[in-house]
Amino acid sequence: MKCAMRIDVRLSNDDPAGSRMVLPMVSERDTVLHSWCVPAQWQAPTIVGGRGAHFWDADGHDYLDMSSLSECSNLGHQHPAVVKAICEQAERSCFVTSAWGAEPRAELAKVLLEKAGFERGRVFFTLAGADANEHAVKFARLTRGLNQGWVITRDRSYHGTTYACMALSGDARTSHQIDPEQFAVTHVPPPYAYRCPFGSSSEMDCGRLAVDAVAGEIDRKGAQSVAAVLMEPNAGTNGIVAPDNYWPGLREVTRSRDVCLIADEVMSAFGRCGEWFAWQRYGYAGKPDLMTLAKGLTGAHLPLGAVVMNENVARRLETQMLFTGLTYCGHPLACAAGLAAVRAYENEKLIERSSRLGGEMFLELKRLQQKHRLIGDVRGGQGLFAIVELVSDQTSRAALAPWPQTPPQLTTLVRKARGLGVSFAVRGNLIILAPPLVIEERELSDALALLDHLLGEMEAA
């Protein structure tokens, strides 16, 4: 007979011995339908707390978080300023619909527009990244006057798993479930320079050819029929980091054809790639018409997404009736968390810190590439985000397993690392490194040293 268990829970990560209290715990294995797995096979520890770059489970195991848990806990776990803001807002007002104003909503919108340099723009708040992407497409179509206007995205991309977002995504895991053309979505090859779909061996050539593919698709559909191009500027679990000429090229192509450019910044914003928003690396040449946010917007302390649009889009929308809405969009608690998160990034200079530490992490990963024959490519490094792509042979670039399958030896690496107190994220042949921006330098160094050791064990096996 199954029954509730009683466990010791550490109250503070500052005390390794752990002040403890006893709480009942009921396993969710037989009651919750979990995502991205066969639910009947799901088996994972129950996480009961965290602090900084660490989180810990009900059995007392402490983990150094090298992925920011789904690349969203940019501020680490239980950031005190954000937790305090949530508590203070809860004391004042937990909820009001968007039919009424809410102070933290107004303040957060103002700050986001300032950080993006979208003067006289507007912000539409959502619950997460998927509904932000759906609304960005909706707004682009309204702006262009094209209710069924085409949206161009790319293969090997990810924008969410609602039906519309599965159509927008070029994701091998969900592509069989949907026909993108039913949603007026078409895909183009990605700027995947390491395995360039255009056959180029040059990063810049691959970037140019990928831009040309977008331009060609717009011209084939007819610019008057295309509402938007939706792309990830940098970080994503697809593991593709585009060459430097790709994003500015997209902006030039879309601007010249009067097509909206939407930047999916759900993962890449808030310091993950060394800027407030990844497109800012390119200055005005990279400025999109709309961008979507989530994840780092609150540092994952509460669910919140947003669509941030420039003045041109805002002016076209603000005089129309918007037949759209979400009960909890712009929830005061979530917006208070978002405002506190933005202030924490700013006050603690975490954007700059990510850029510096990300560069150091990248150099160390490039050193490991010279040492380990399993490392085919290392990408990223603009902030605390990098991709390590493993291969069975560096010369032929043969994959360890067909995409998106994860090779068993990489699964073993993750299991061993967790046993030693470090949590790495992997997908397919990729190791995705995206630690919290607050990670201590020694913690980052130790985690990379462990990765070095475990890769050596993989090669020796």
N, C-alpha and C positions, 0 to 999 in steps of 0.2 A: 504494500500500500504506500502511495506517495504521500508525503506530508511536508509541511513547512519546516525549513531548517532554521537554526539560530546561529548567527555568525558574529564575529568581532569585526567592527569597522573602525579603521584608523580615523581619528578626527583631524589630525594635522600632519602634513608632510614634513613640517619642521622638526618633528620628534620621531626619529627613525624607530625608536622602540615602540612609539605609538601610544598616545592616550587612546583608550578604547571604550566603546559602548556596545551593547548587545542589541541587535535589531533582527527581527524575523525576516527571512528571505524565502520567497516562493520562486522556484525555477520557472522561466518563461518558455522552456523548450517545447512543452506540449500545449501551449495556449496562444502563442504569438506566431503569426505568419511572417517570416523574415524575408527580406529582399535579397536579390542577387545570390541565391543559393537554392538548393533543393531543400525545402523547409524540414522535411523529415530527417535530413542529414545534418541539420544545423547543430553545432555544439560549440559553445563559447563561454568563457568566464563571465560572471556578473561584475560589472565595474561599479564601484561604490564611492569613488572619490578621486580627486586629482588636485594638483597644484603646480603651477608653472608648466614645465615641459614633461611632467610626470603624471600618470594616473595609476590607480591600483584597484585590484579586484577583491572579491569577498574572501578569498583565501589568503589575503595579505601579500600577494605578489605585486611588486612595483615595476612599472614599465616606463622606460624613456620613450617618448612619443616622437618617432622620426617621420610621421606622415601627417601630423596635426589632425588625426582621426578624420579621414575623408577630406583632407586638405582644407579644413575649415577653422580649426582652433588656432588661428594665427596668433592670438594673444595668450596662448597656453590655456590651462584649465583653471577655472574659478578665479579669473582676474579680479582682484579685490575691488577695483574702482567700478567695474561693470556690475558685479554682484551688488555693491552698495547702491548703484543707480537704480537697479531693478527693485530693490527693497524699498527705497525711498519713493519711487513712482507707485509701487503697489499700495503704499500708505495713503497716497493722494488720490489716485484714480487708476483702476485696473483696465477699464474698457470704455470706449465711446466709438460709435460707428464713424465712418468717413463722411457721413452726412453732417456731422458736427466737427468743429475744430478740436485739435489736441495740441497742447504746447510742445511736447517732445517731437511730434510729427513735423510741425512747422520748423522747429530748430534744426532737425536732422536734414530736412529737405534743403534748407538754406546752406548748411555746411557742405552737403554733397555737391551742390551746384558750384559753390566756391572752389572746392578742391578740384573739380573737373574743369573749371574755367568755362562753364556753360552759363554765362550771364543771361538772365531773362529766360532761362530754360524752365523746365518743369520736372517734377519727380512723381511717378506713380508707384506706390508701395504695393508689394505682393507678399506672399508667404515664403517663397523659396525661389530657386533659380529656374525651375521648369516653368512655373506660371509667369515669371518675369520674361522668359524668352517668348512664350506664347503671346503675352501682351505687347512685347516689342514688335513682333510681326504684325499683330492687329493694328498697332499704331502706325507702322510703316505703310500698311495697305490703306488706312484711312487718309494718311498724309498724301499719298500718291493718287487717291481716288480710285483704287483698284481693289475691289472687294475680294477678287480671286487672283490678285497679282502674284506672279511667280516669286518664289524665294529661292535663292541660290545658296547652298551650303556645300560642305565638302565631305568626301569619303573620310572614314576614320576620324570622326568628330563625335562629340557628345554634348547634347543640349537638354537632356531630361528624358523621362520615360512615360509621360502622358502620350496619348495617341499622336497628337500633333508634334510633340517633341521627339517621338521615335521617328517620325517622318523627317524632321529637321536633322536628326542625328545620322551620321554615316557610321553606325555602330554595328559590328558584325554580330553582336549578341542579340540584337532586336530587329535586324533588317528583314528577317523572314516573317515578321508579324505584321508588316505594314507595307502599303504601296505608296511611296512618297508622292507620286504624281496625283493621287487622289486628294492630296493636300496642297497641290500646286507647288511642290518642292522638287528641285532637281539638284543633283550632286555633281561636283567636279573633283578631279584628282587632287590629293593634298600636296603641300610643299614639304614632302618627306625626303629631305636631301640625302640621308644615309641610304635609302632605298628608293631613289627618285623614280616615280612612275613614268617620267618622260625620258628615262634613260640617260640623264645627264650625270656626270661625275663631279660637277662643280656646284657648290651650294648656291651661289648667286644665280647661275643659269637655271637651276631647279626652281628657285624663287620666282624668277622672271617668267619661266614657262608656266608655273602655277597661276600667276597673275593673268597671263595670256589666256589660260583656260577659262578663267572667270569672265574676262572680256569677251571671249568667243561665245560663251554660253549666253551672256546678255544679248549679244548681237543676233544670235540664232533665234532667241525667243522674241527679240524686239524690245528695245529699251522701254518703249511705251507700255509693255506688258509685264515688266519686272518691277516688283515693289521694293525688294531689298536683297542685299547680300549679308548673310549672318555667319560670322566667323569668330573663332577664339584667337585673340591676339598673341597669346603665349602659352601659359601653363594649361595642361589638360591631361586627364588620365589616358588619353590616346597616345601619349608619349612623343608627340611631334612638336618640335620647337622650330618654327619657320625661320628661314634665312632673313637677314636684316632688311633686304629689299622687298620682302613680301607685303608687309602691312602698308607701308607708304604707297606701294604699287596698287594695292586694292583701293586705297583712298582716292588715288588719281583716276583710276578706271571708273569707280562709282560716281565720283563727283562730275566727271566729264559727260556721263550718261544720265545724270539726274536720278540716280538710284540710291536709296537709303543704304548706308553702311551701319550695321549693328555689330557692336563689339560685345561678345559674350565674355564678360569679365567676372563671371561667377567664381572662378577659381583663381584667376590671375591678379585680382585687385588687392588693395590694402596691404601693400608691401611684399606680397608673395614673389613678385618679379622685380622688386627694387624700386617701384614707383607706387604712387597712390593707385594708379590704374596703368596697366601694362602699355597701353597705346601712347602714354605720355612720354615714353622713351623716344618717340619720333617727333615730339613737338606738334606744331600745327599740321604738319604733313601726315600725322596719324589720327587726327581728331575725327571720331565717328559722328554720325547723326544721333544715334542712340546707343546706350550701353546698358547691359543688364548686370545686376549685382546680387549677391547673397553671401553665404559662407562667412567670409571675413568681415562682412558688414556689421555683425554683432560678435564676431569671433566665435560664433556658434553657441553663444550663451542662450539665445532665444531664436526661434525661426523668424526670418525676415528677408525679403527680397525687394528689389527696386528696379524700375526702368527710369533711367536718367536721359532726358532728351534735350537737344539744343534749342535755341530760340526759334529757328525756322519750323521745326516740327511742332513745338509748343504753340506757336501762333496759329498754325493750321488746325490744331486740335481743340484749342480752348473755346472756339465758337461753335463747335459741333456738339450734338448730344452724344455722350459716350455711353453706349449700351453695354456696359461691362462693370464688374465689381466683385469683390470678395468680402465676406462678412468681417474678416479680421485684417483686411489690408490697412496698414498704417496703425496697427495695434499700439496703444500708448506704452505698454510695458516693453514691447520689442523695440520701439523707436527710442525709448530711454536707454535701452541697452546699446543700440546703435550709436547714439550720440556719445555715450560714455566710451564706447570702443574707439570712435574716431579721435576723441580727446586723448585716449591712452596712446594710440599710435603716434600722435603729435607730441604729447608731453614727454614721452619716453624715447622719442626719436627712433622709433622702431622701423620706419621706412628706410632711413639711412643705415641703420644697423643691419637690416636684411641685405641691403646692397653690399655692404662690406663683408659680412660673414658668408653671403652667398658666393662672392668671388673667391674667398678662401676655400670654401667647400669644393667649388668647382676645380680649383687648382689641385687639390688633394685627390679628387676623383680622376683627373687626367693623369696624375702620377700612378694611381692604381691601374689605369688602363695600360700603361707601359709595363706594368708588372704582371698583370693577369691576362692570359690568352683568352679567357672567357669574355672579357669586356670588349665588345665590338665598337661601341660608340658612347660618348658622354655628351649630353646636351643640356642647355639651360645656363644657369650661373649668373643671370642678371640679378637675382635675389636668392632667397632660401628655397629654391626649387631647382631640381636637377633630375635628369633621366639617365640611368645606366642601362644600356641595352646589351644583353648577354647573347653570345653566339657560340656555336660549336667550333667555328674556325674563323679567325680574324680576316684571313685573306679572301675566302669565298663569301664571307658574311652569312654563312648558313645559320639559320635560326635553330635554337635548341628545340623548339616546338612550334607547330603552325599557329599563327595568330588566330584567335586570342587565347589559345590554350596555355596554361601555365605548366612548365616542365616540372616533373616531380622533384628534381634536385633543388629547384628554387623554392618549392614548398617546404622542403627539408631545411633549407637555410633559414626561412622565416620561423619555423618551429624551434630550431636551435637558438636563434637570436632571442626569441621570447623567453626561452628557458634561462637565458642569461640576463634578462631584464631589459631588452631593447625590442621595440615594436617597429618593424619595417613594413612598408606597403609594397606589394608587387602586383603586376598585371601582365599576363602573357609572359614574354621574355624580359620584361622591364622591372627594374627596381626604381620606385618613385620616392625621391627624397624631398620631403617638404616639412621640416620640423617647425614647431612654433617659433615665432620671431623672438621670443624671450629666452630661447634655449641658452644655457651657459656655454661659453666657448669650450670649456673642458668637457662638457657633456657631448658636444658635437664632435670633438676630436676623438673621444673614447668610442663613440658610435661608429665613426669611420674606421677606426682601428679594428673594431670587432668585425665590420664588413670585410675588411682586408683579410682577416684571419679566416672567416667563413668561406670566402671565395677561394682561398688557398685550399681549404678542406674539400670544396667541390671539385677542384682540379685534380686533387690527389685521389679522389674516390674512383 
